[in-house]
């Protein structure tokens, strides 16, 4: 398994008047199979973020690619 450090913008429900969300910048670690093609990395990352319940905004039910800031492949030990 390869470990990726994904920096993203997530919208977190703030339960304030008007029920708006608050965008925050955070990082998460995502594990992908060793034999993943580079062209599939973004798609796999977005899929895993959706499974984790992370949203880039509240207009869309799924994480949107524009919420990704960077994807870094971490070195193996």
BELCOR-V187277 format. One record per run of one state. SS is the DSSP state (2 for helix, 1 for strand, 0 for the rest). FROM is the first residue (numbers start at 1). TO is the last residue. If there is no record, write none. Layout:
# BELCOR-V187277
SS&FROM&TO, SS&FROM&TO
This chain:
# BELCOR-V187277
0&1&1, 1&2&13, 0&14&20, 1&21&32, 0&33&37, 2&38&51, 0&52&64, 2&65&67, 1&68&73, 0&74&77
